[in-house]
Amino acid sequence: MPSSTVRISKESSNILRAIANQEKKSLQTILDAAIEDYRRHRFLREANKAYSAIRKNPKTWKAELEERKQWDTTLSDGQRD
């Protein structure tokens, strides 16, 4: 797998090493997981911001709720849980 070098602060390096030692995982594994968590957090933050903007506009919020009602009917397919 290709790799690259990224400089981080000594403090972050110490924290990364401590976590890796505690979890008995490689530095790369811990760093990959941290980056993925950050990516997901950013995605959800942006989604929340977008929904907040929609809710502030009564017309667009009404359209959102109507679309949700339409999607709710698609779940009634007769299948058991």
C-alpha positions as CSV (number, residue, x, y, z in Angstrom):
1,M,0.0,0.0,0.0
2,P,1.4,3.4,-0.9
3,S,2.2,5.7,2.0
4,S,3.3,9.2,2.7
5,T,4.9,11.2,5.5
6,V,3.0,13.7,7.5
7,R,4.4,15.8,10.2
8,I,2.5,16.0,13.5
9,S,3.3,17.7,16.7
10,K,5.3,15.9,19.4
11,E,2.3,16.0,21.7
12,S,0.1,14.4,19.0
13,S,2.8,11.8,18.4
14,N,3.0,10.9,22.1
15,I,-0.8,10.6,22.3
16,L,-0.9,8.4,19.1
17,R,1.8,6.1,20.5
18,A,0.1,5.8,23.9
19,I,-3.2,4.9,22.2
20,A,-1.5,2.4,19.9
21,N,0.3,0.8,22.9
22,Q,-2.9,0.6,24.9
23,E,-4.9,-1.0,22.1
24,K,-1.9,-3.1,20.9
25,K,-2.4,-1.8,17.3
26,S,-0.1,-0.1,14.9
27,L,0.3,3.7,14.7
28,Q,-1.1,3.6,11.2
29,T,-4.2,1.6,12.3
30,I,-5.0,4.1,15.0
31,L,-4.3,7.1,12.7
32,D,-6.5,5.6,10.0
33,A,-9.4,5.1,12.5
34,A,-9.0,8.6,13.8
35,I,-9.1,10.1,10.3
36,E,-12.2,8.0,9.4
37,D,-14.0,9.1,12.6
38,Y,-13.2,12.7,11.8
39,R,-14.5,12.3,8.2
40,R,-17.8,10.8,9.5
41,H,-18.1,13.6,12.1
42,R,-17.6,16.3,9.4
43,F,-20.2,14.6,7.2
44,L,-22.8,14.5,10.0
45,R,-22.0,18.1,11.0
46,E,-22.6,19.3,7.4
47,A,-25.8,17.2,7.1
48,N,-27.1,18.8,10.4
49,K,-26.2,22.2,9.1
50,A,-28.1,21.5,5.9
51,Y,-31.2,20.2,7.7
52,S,-31.1,23.2,10.0
53,A,-31.2,25.5,7.0
54,I,-34.1,23.6,5.5
55,R,-36.0,23.8,8.8
56,K,-35.6,27.6,8.9
57,N,-37.5,27.9,5.6
58,P,-41.2,26.9,6.2
59,K,-41.7,26.1,2.5
60,T,-38.7,23.9,2.1
61,W,-39.4,22.2,5.5
62,K,-42.9,21.4,4.4
63,A,-41.6,19.9,1.1
64,E,-39.2,17.8,3.2
65,L,-41.9,16.5,5.4
66,E,-44.1,15.7,2.4
67,E,-41.3,13.8,0.8
68,R,-40.7,11.8,4.0
69,K,-44.4,10.8,3.9
70,Q,-44.0,9.5,0.4
71,W,-41.0,7.5,1.4
72,D,-42.8,6.0,4.4
73,T,-45.3,4.3,2.1
74,T,-42.5,2.5,0.3
75,L,-41.8,0.5,3.5
76,S,-45.2,-1.2,3.5
77,D,-44.1,-4.1,1.3
78,G,-45.7,-6.8,3.4
79,Q,-42.4,-8.2,4.5
80,R,-41.9,-9.3,8.1
81,D,-39.2,-7.8,10.2
